[in-house]
Amino acid sequence: MNAIALAAIGIFIFILGYRFYSKFIAERIFKLDPNYVTPAHRFKDGVDFVPTNKFVLWGHHFTSVAGAAPILGPAIAVYWGWLPAVLWVVLGTVFAAGVHDFGTLVLSVRNKGQSVGTLAHRLIGQRGKVLFLFIILILVLMVNAVFAWVIAKLFISYPASVVPVFIQIPLAMWIGHAVYKKNKKMLIPSIFALAIMYITAIVASQVSFLQIDLVQYMGGENGTGIFGLDPISTAFFIWIIVLMIYVYIASTLPVWKLLQPRDFINSHQLIVGLGILYLGLLFTNPEITAPMTNPDADISWFPLLFITIACGAISGFHGLVSSGTTSKQLDKETDARFVGYLGAVGEGVLALISIIAVITLFPDRESFFATYSSFQASNGAGLGAFIEGATGLAQGLMIPADVASTIVSIIVVSFAATTLDTSVRLMRYIISELGVEYKIPSLEKKHVATTIAVGASAALVLLPEGPNGFGSGGYLLWPLFGTANQLLAGISLLLISIWLKKLGRNYIITIVPMIFLMFMTLWAMFQQVFLQWAWYAKQPSMLLFIFGAIIFVFTLWIILTAVQALLNKTDPNFSGDE
């Protein structure tokens, strides 16, 4: 099949979903009110509650939820063939992700900007809330570990990307000051900042002294590291420490000072990156060489496909962002459709081109199967295959290969870094909420909660367990990240369903994807945890088992509590908001 035709079909379905389905949900199900006073205005504090233009907020929301997951998951899942991956990305985005992201945003806006974890108290009771908060805490901890691992590995593999990524920080802070202190417009400065980043990337890809290659500084792979580590492990350790220092600072600053302007720059990166890849697709007009399906796969796609591709089809982490930071910045309630549903569509578009970049990379089927020889091999090959495939598409626009690979790696790192510090900020919120719950005043303090979040994340990513030795924590947790992510999405859809039922509204749009997602994810998690099976190796991991068992039991407990609440009669006195 021709790759352009595949992309056109997918994008056409996305457009239909946003144009008609999201409009139906906004007007007939959620009944958005343009005059409703959102938490951003009601609790405006200039730090977390900041009324924000919907285009700027869409940029923050999208880049916070995108990260590397809508690239990595689809690039792995093509092992089972491109057809199952494409169908799940396209249909999942329209009927699951869009509804979930949109719904959690509206639910939070109607309840003082509270997170879905806190809202569980009102909808399913105190015990359900505490269990849900612990599941969320474990998930964001894994998100921190996985994305820190991805960024550190990319910095080592693509040293020319380091300077352009870090130069974005002072540029974003300059924009934040200009916009919020001097009332300047954000569009032109953010485009200017992006131009500086890409000019730096072009120069860095050609000039060696701008390439921060820590491994070469230590004499190459055969050189001498520190603390008894080899140079690659030493470089990984250093980058993790640098990233943790960065996220500590970034997650404690007011959102207008770094988070919003940097995310707006990254939203331009999204447009530029997708533009390069889709235009490159048009100019190169490649044929799909990967198989449509893979009947000889060593592991069945059912149900594992639905947790391998989380972000890009549906992701519980999106609900944390929607209810954790985005809801506190929504200017008008009617903006929720644009920010929430269209944000999910944007990620679906990214996941679709990720699939296409990989399945058009190889000259023939034999070359594809040489790289994707097993599911274990696909886990290690996915990210690299995407960067190579995306580089090939960019070369269709006459962009040199080294420049293209640097820009692609910058886009991946920028999205992953955005997700990382948003996740740390969310983890701080949750730790503080638990401090209130268990009457531990010290946990309510911003810097105490952030220190715990950053310290735990660093410890987890640096765990010397797994097939790759030192620093395997992030890699090791990737399979559990997918299952925990989807369970969280299922629970969030269940909460939205309870809320809609209490209001006497039709909740079929949320309950159907919830049942599907819960069934597939619990089945997959049961295989992983209780059948002692792990994606990355034949031997089970005690770390995976412990984390997985806790999440599995807590989830079943929450489901039983929530189903009981769902079966209760509609409350005529329930207002739906606070």
Secondary structure by P-SEA (a helix, b strand, c coil): ccaaaaaaaaaaaaaaaaacaaaaaacccccccccccccccccccccccccccaaaaaaaaaaaaccaaaaaaaaaaccccaaaaaaaaaaaaaccaaaaaaaaaaaaaacccccccccccccccaaaaaaaaaaaaaaaaaaaaaaaaaaaaaaaacccaaaaaaaaaaaaaaaaaaacccccccaaaaaaaaaaaaaaaaaaacccccccccccccccccccccccccaaaaaaaaaaaaaaaaaaaaaaccccccaaaaaaaaaaaaaaaaaaaaaaaaaaccccccccccccccccccaaaaaacccccccaaaaaaacccccccccccccccccaaaaaaaaaaaaaaaaaaaaaccccaaaaaaaaccaaaaaacaaaaaaaaaaaaaacccccaaaaaaaaaaaaaaaaaaaaaaaaaaaaaaaaaaaaaacccccccaaaaaaaaaaaaaaaaaccccccccccccccaaaaaaaaaaaaaaaaaaaaaaaaaaacccccccaaaaaaaaaaaaaaaaaacccccccccccccaaaaaaaaaaaaaaaaaaaaaaaaaaccccccccccc
